Amino acid sequence: MALSLGERVAVAALAKLLYDFLPASGNGSTSFPLAAAQVGIPEAWPQGKPSKEPGIVALLVWTLENRRGKFCSLIQEVVLQSITWRGRSSTPLTREEIVDLNRLLLGVSFKIPELHSLAFLDSLPSASPPTAAAAAAPRLVEEAVYVDLQRDLIALSSLEPQARGYAFEQFLSKAFAAFGLAPRSGFRNTGEQIDGSFLLHHHTYLVEAKWQNSKTDAADLRAFAGKVRDKAAWSRGVFISNSGFTDVGLEAFGRGHQVICVEGLDLYEALERRLDLADVIALKDRHAVETGRPFVRVRDLFP
């Protein structure tokens, strides 16, 4: 069956990623044609000597259209041969490349459990130094988790105001846990309430969460920044406001604080686009360090 336009786009992205996995020819034990032959579809590799990337596209398209049941076996064979071939060089196959591969395979409606195995992923080296793309690569979070979190976030809008604030905190704790941020629920110190905290890259972030009709202004930001300053010198804070922040408030709040800002639309877009919430926080943090500005939208960090 002919591929849809979306599948064609996904195949083009897969071909670009797989380009460095194997040679196209000239190797008697590891190559794309040999991988196809190994799983019983030698005819999937185009005849003659095609250019490498068009050859990979043709290999993937032919397999999906003619022997779809062989597609997962083909990808696994390519990975196995790549481990051998790349292992002979100074650029072994990395965990980040497999994470990218798993993400792109969803575009053609495949998920290969063996490639998601933590034991397998942990056996691979990580890219060093990490590239910007690798830093922004999503963690292995199940599709169902994203769907569940999106549903929970949307459902908060139908709650009564008194119940919604607590439910919002519970939602954030669930989201932080899903992305490995080790959340702690709200706690009260003498004279102040903290909505919670989480860990990211060995740093503790205090959390202020607000769900209200009006946008957050400078007064609320300054109050939270004061709570953060009163803790350890290395403390950091994340102010999460579902309604967002006023431009005047952000301008009045100024620069140089240990606080970054997240709005409700950031949360929705991160889940909708299947981004890693830990990476969203990390890049917002980096933007604040580099510019002094506490707020940047997800759509600007991940255009």
C-alpha positions as CSV (number, residue, x, y, z in Angstrom):
1,M,0.0,0.0,0.0
2,A,1.3,3.4,-0.9
3,L,2.6,5.6,1.9
4,S,0.8,8.6,3.1
5,L,2.4,12.1,2.9
6,G,3.1,12.0,6.6
7,E,4.8,8.6,6.3
8,R,6.9,9.9,3.4
9,V,8.1,12.8,5.6
10,A,8.9,10.4,8.4
11,V,10.8,8.2,6.0
12,A,12.9,11.1,4.8
13,A,13.8,12.0,8.3
14,L,14.7,8.3,9.1
15,A,16.9,8.1,6.1
16,K,18.9,11.2,7.2
17,L,19.4,9.7,10.7
18,L,20.3,6.2,9.4
19,Y,22.8,7.6,6.9
20,D,25.7,7.3,9.3
21,F,24.6,3.9,10.7
22,L,26.1,1.8,7.8
23,P,27.9,2.0,4.5
24,A,25.9,1.5,1.3
25,S,28.5,-0.9,-0.2
26,G,32.1,-1.9,-0.1
27,N,31.9,-3.9,3.1
28,G,31.6,-7.7,3.1
29,S,29.9,-7.9,6.5
30,T,28.0,-4.7,7.3
31,S,26.0,-2.6,4.9
32,F,22.5,-1.6,4.1
33,P,22.1,-4.1,1.2
34,L,23.5,-6.9,3.5
35,A,21.0,-5.9,6.3
36,A,18.2,-6.2,3.8
37,A,19.5,-9.6,2.6
38,Q,19.9,-10.8,6.2
39,V,16.1,-10.4,6.9
40,G,15.1,-12.0,3.6
41,I,14.3,-8.9,1.4
42,P,17.5,-8.4,-0.7
43,E,15.3,-6.9,-3.5
44,A,14.4,-4.0,-1.2
45,W,17.8,-2.4,-1.9
46,P,17.7,-0.7,-5.3
47,Q,19.7,-2.3,-8.2
48,G,22.9,-0.6,-9.5
49,K,24.8,1.8,-7.3
50,P,22.4,4.3,-6.0
51,S,23.5,7.4,-4.1
52,K,23.4,6.5,-0.4
53,E,20.6,8.6,1.0
54,P,18.2,8.0,-1.9
55,G,19.1,4.3,-1.6
56,I,18.1,4.3,2.1
57,V,14.8,6.1,1.3
58,A,14.1,3.5,-1.4
59,L,14.9,0.6,1.0
60,L,12.5,1.9,3.6
61,V,9.7,2.8,1.2
62,W,9.9,-0.6,-0.6
63,T,9.8,-2.5,2.7
64,L,6.9,-0.5,4.1
65,E,4.9,-0.7,0.9
66,N,5.6,-4.4,0.0
67,R,6.9,-6.3,3.1
68,R,5.7,-4.2,6.1
69,G,6.0,-7.2,8.4
70,K,9.7,-7.2,7.8
71,F,10.2,-3.5,8.6
72,C,11.0,-3.9,12.3
73,S,13.4,-6.8,11.6
74,L,15.2,-4.6,9.0
75,I,15.6,-1.7,11.4
76,Q,16.9,-4.1,14.2
77,E,19.4,-5.6,11.7
78,V,20.6,-2.2,10.7
79,V,21.2,-1.3,14.3
80,L,23.0,-4.5,15.1
81,Q,25.3,-4.2,12.1
82,S,25.9,-0.5,12.9
83,I,27.1,-1.5,16.4
84,T,29.7,-3.7,14.8
85,W,30.6,-1.3,12.0
86,R,30.7,1.9,14.1
87,G,32.4,0.0,16.9
88,R,35.5,-0.4,14.7
89,S,35.8,3.4,14.5
90,S,36.2,6.3,16.9
91,T,32.5,7.1,16.6
92,P,30.5,4.2,18.0
93,L,26.7,4.2,17.8
94,T,25.3,6.3,20.6
95,R,22.3,6.2,23.0
96,E,21.2,9.5,21.6
97,E,21.0,8.2,18.1
98,I,18.8,5.3,19.2
99,V,16.5,7.7,21.1
100,D,16.2,9.7,18.0
101,L,15.5,6.6,16.0
102,N,12.7,5.5,18.4
103,R,11.1,8.9,18.1
104,L,11.2,8.9,14.3
105,L,9.8,5.4,14.0
106,L,6.6,6.6,15.6
107,G,6.1,8.6,12.4
108,V,5.5,5.3,10.5
109,S,3.5,3.8,13.4
110,F,6.2,1.5,14.7
111,K,7.7,1.0,18.1
112,I,10.4,-1.7,18.6
113,P,10.4,-2.8,22.3
114,E,14.0,-4.1,22.0
115,L,15.3,-0.6,21.1
116,H,13.4,0.9,24.1
117,S,15.0,-1.5,26.5
118,L,16.9,0.4,29.2
119,A,19.4,-2.4,29.4
120,F,20.2,-2.0,25.7
121,L,20.2,1.8,25.9
122,D,22.5,1.8,28.9
123,S,24.9,-0.5,27.0
124,L,25.5,2.3,24.4
125,P,27.9,5.2,25.0
126,S,26.5,8.7,25.2
127,A,27.6,11.4,22.8
128,S,30.4,13.5,24.3
129,P,30.3,16.4,24.3
130,P,26.5,16.4,24.0
131,T,25.2,18.3,21.0
132,A,22.4,20.8,21.2
133,A,20.2,18.3,19.4
134,A,21.0,15.6,21.8
135,A,20.4,17.9,24.8
136,A,16.9,18.6,23.3
137,A,16.1,15.0,22.5
138,P,13.1,13.7,24.4
139,R,13.5,11.0,27.1
140,L,11.8,7.6,26.5
141,V,8.4,8.6,27.8
142,E,5.5,6.4,26.6
143,E,3.0,7.9,24.2
144,A,0.2,7.0,26.6
145,V,1.9,9.2,29.3
146,Y,1.7,12.2,27.0
147,V,-1.9,11.5,26.2
148,D,-2.8,11.1,29.8
149,L,-1.1,14.3,30.9
150,Q,-2.7,16.3,28.1
151,R,-6.1,15.0,29.2
152,D,-5.5,15.9,32.8
153,L,-4.3,19.4,31.9
154,I,-7.4,20.1,29.8
155,A,-9.7,18.6,32.5
156,L,-8.4,21.2,35.1
157,S,-10.4,23.9,33.3
158,S,-13.7,22.3,34.3
159,L,-13.0,22.3,38.0
160,E,-14.2,24.8,40.6
161,P,-11.6,27.4,41.4
162,Q,-11.0,26.2,45.0
163,A,-10.3,22.6,43.8
164,R,-8.4,23.6,40.7
165,G,-5.4,25.1,42.5
166,Y,-4.7,21.9,44.5
167,A,-5.4,19.7,41.4
168,F,-2.9,21.9,39.4
169,E,-0.2,21.1,41.9
170,Q,-1.0,17.4,41.7
171,F,-0.9,17.5,38.0
172,L,2.5,19.2,38.0
173,S,3.8,16.6,40.5
174,K,2.6,13.8,38.2
175,A,4.2,15.5,35.2
176,F,7.5,16.1,37.0
177,A,7.6,12.4,38.0
178,A,6.9,11.2,34.5
179,F,10.0,13.0,33.3
180,G,12.3,11.8,36.1
181,L,12.4,15.1,38.1
182,A,11.8,13.5,41.5
183,P,9.1,16.0,42.7
184,R,8.3,16.7,46.3
185,S,4.8,18.0,47.1
186,G,4.0,21.3,48.8
187,F,5.5,22.0,52.2
188,R,5.2,24.8,54.7
189,N,8.1,26.6,56.4
190,T,7.6,29.2,59.1
191,G,5.5,32.0,57.7
192,E,5.5,30.7,54.0
193,Q,4.1,28.1,51.7
194,I,6.1,26.4,49.0
195,D,4.0,24.5,46.3
196,G,6.7,21.9,45.8
197,S,10.2,21.2,44.4
198,F,11.9,19.0,41.9
199,L,15.5,17.9,41.0
200,L,17.1,18.6,37.6
201,H,20.8,18.0,36.9
202,H,21.5,17.8,40.6
203,H,19.9,21.2,41.2
204,T,16.8,21.7,43.4
205,Y,14.1,24.0,42.0
206,L,11.4,25.4,44.2
207,V,8.0,25.6,42.6
208,E,5.2,28.2,42.7
209,A,2.1,27.2,40.8
210,K,-0.9,29.5,40.1
211,W,-4.1,28.8,38.2
212,Q,-6.1,32.0,38.1
213,N,-8.0,34.0,35.5
214,S,-5.7,37.0,35.4
215,K,-2.0,36.9,34.3
216,T,0.7,37.0,37.0
217,D,2.2,40.3,37.7
218,A,5.5,41.6,39.2
219,A,4.2,41.5,42.8
220,D,3.7,37.7,42.7
221,L,7.1,37.2,41.0
222,R,8.9,39.3,43.5
223,A,7.3,37.5,46.4
224,F,8.4,34.1,45.0
225,A,11.9,35.4,44.2
226,G,12.2,36.5,47.8
227,K,11.3,32.9,49.0
228,V,14.0,31.5,46.7
229,R,16.6,34.0,47.9
230,D,15.9,33.2,51.5
231,K,17.0,29.6,50.9
232,A,20.5,28.3,50.1
233,A,22.6,30.5,47.8
234,W,22.3,27.9,45.0
235,S,18.5,27.7,45.2
236,R,16.5,28.1,42.0
237,G,12.8,28.7,41.4
238,V,10.2,27.9,38.7
239,F,7.0,30.1,38.7
240,I,4.3,28.2,36.7
241,S,1.3,30.4,35.9
242,N,-1.4,28.8,33.8
243,S,-2.7,32.2,32.6
244,G,0.8,33.5,31.8
245,F,2.5,36.7,32.8
246,T,1.9,40.3,32.0
247,D,4.4,42.1,29.9
248,V,4.5,45.0,32.3
249,G,5.0,42.6,35.2
250,L,7.9,40.8,33.5
251,E,9.5,44.2,32.7
252,A,9.1,45.4,36.2
253,F,10.4,42.2,37.7
254,G,13.6,42.8,35.8
255,R,16.6,40.6,35.2
256,G,19.1,38.6,37.2
257,H,16.7,36.7,39.4
258,Q,17.1,32.9,40.2
259,V,13.6,32.4,38.9
260,I,12.4,31.1,35.5
261,C,8.8,31.4,34.3
262,V,6.5,28.8,32.7
263,E,3.0,29.5,31.4
264,G,0.2,27.1,30.7
265,L,0.6,27.3,27.0
266,D,4.2,26.1,27.5
267,L,3.0,23.0,29.3
268,Y,0.4,22.3,26.6
269,E,2.8,22.7,23.7
270,A,5.5,20.6,25.4
271,L,3.0,17.8,25.7
272,E,1.5,18.3,22.3
273,R,4.9,18.3,20.6
274,R,6.1,15.3,22.7
275,L,9.0,17.3,24.3
276,D,10.8,16.3,27.4
277,L,9.7,18.6,30.2
278,A,13.2,18.3,31.8
279,D,14.7,19.6,28.6
280,V,12.2,22.5,28.5
281,I,13.1,23.5,32.0
282,A,16.9,23.2,31.3
283,L,16.7,25.3,28.1
284,K,14.6,27.9,29.9
285,D,17.2,28.0,32.6
286,R,20.0,28.4,30.1
287,H,18.2,31.2,28.4
288,A,17.7,33.0,31.7
289,V,21.4,32.6,32.5
290,E,22.5,33.9,29.1
291,T,20.1,36.8,28.8
292,G,18.9,37.6,32.4
293,R,15.3,37.3,31.2
294,P,13.1,35.0,33.3
295,F,10.7,34.0,30.6
296,V,10.9,32.6,27.1
297,R,8.1,30.6,25.4
298,V,8.5,27.0,24.4
299,R,7.6,27.9,20.8
300,D,10.7,30.2,20.7
301,L,13.0,27.6,22.3
302,F,11.8,24.8,20.0
303,P,10.9,26.6,16.8
